[in-house]
Amino acid sequence: MPPRYAYWTILIDDKPTAFRAREKADLLPTFHQLQRTNPNIVFKWFARGRLWASPEEAREAQRRPRPRLEPRGREWRPGGEHKDPRARFKQRSKPRRRDGPPPHKRSGRG
C-alpha cells in the first residue's frame, strides 16, 4: 500500500490539477470528461516530491544507486571572501573591570 503522499494525478497542459486518487481507475471517468475539452491531458504518479510515469518507475528510481558526489573542501566556492554575513551584528562582550566598585544594583522600590 503506497503512502498517502503517493497518488495518481491528472495533468492538463503539463500543470497539476486537484484530481488525485490512489487508484488510477478511480480517475478514469474524470479523465475522459476532461479529455473532451482538452487534448493535452495525461496521468502521472506523484511520489517523493516528483512526478513519474508510473509507480514502477518511481520504485525503480529508488532502487538505483545514487551517483557519488565529489568531496568538496572549504574552498570550493569560487571567488571572494566567505565570511559569515551575520558576524557584524553579533555583540561583542565587554571586558569586566575587577579593580573598580561592584556594579550598582537597582532596588525594587520606586
N, C-alpha and C positions, 0 to 999 in steps of 0.2 A: 504494500500500500504506500503510495507516494505521500510525502508530507503535504500540509495544507498550502504551502507556498510553491507547489509544483502543480501546474494545471495546463489544460488546453485553452488557448485564447484565439480570438479571431482578429486578424489584422486587415484593415481597409486602407488601401493606398500606403502600405508599409507603416501604418500608425496603429497602435494598440487601441482596442475598444474595451468596454466594460463587460463584454460577453466572455465568461470564463466557466469552465466546468472540469471536473476531474476526468470524466469520460468524454471522449470525442463524440460518441453517439448522442449525448445529451444536447450538443450544439448543432447537430446536423439540420434540424428544421430551421433554426435561426440562420444558419449559413446559407441555406437555399433561398430563404426570403431575401437576404441581403445581396445575394448573387444576382437577383433580378435587376437591381438598380445600380450595382457597381460591379464591373467586370474584374477589377483588381482586388480580389479578396482571397485570403489564404488562412489556413490553420497553422498555428505554431505552438510548440510546447515550451512553457516558461518554467525554468528551474535554475536555482543558484544564481539568480540575477541576470540570466541571459535567455534569449530566445533560441530554440533549437527546432529542427525539422521534425524530430520525433523524440520520444523518451529514450529510445535505444541509443540515439546519437548522443544524448546527454550523458547516459551511463558509460558509453564508450569513451567519451572525452574525460570522464572522471578516472577511468582505469588507466589511461595513458600516462606514462611518467612525464612530469613537467621538465622542461629544459632547464639545465643548471645555469644560473646566472653567474657572471664573473664576479669575483670578490672585489669590493671597492674599498679603498682606503679612505682616510680622512681628506685627502687632497684631490678627490675625483672631480669635484666641481670646477669648471673652467673659469679662470679669471677672478679678480677681485679678492678682497679680504672677507673671510667668513666669520664675522663676529656676530654675537647674539644681538639683534637689534633692540631687545628689551633691556640690555645691560645699562643703558644710560638713564633709565628710570628707576633702577634699584637704589635704595637709600644706603648711604654709607654709614657705618656705625661710628659714633664719635668716641674718641678715647676718654676714659674716665680719669678724673683728677683724684689722686689718692692723698695729696697733701692738703687739700682745701677743706672747708667745712662740709658736713654732710648735706645732701640735698634737702631743701625745705619741704616739709610735708604739710599739706593743707589740712585744716581741721574741718570737720563735718558741719561746723556752725557757720551761719551765715552771712 
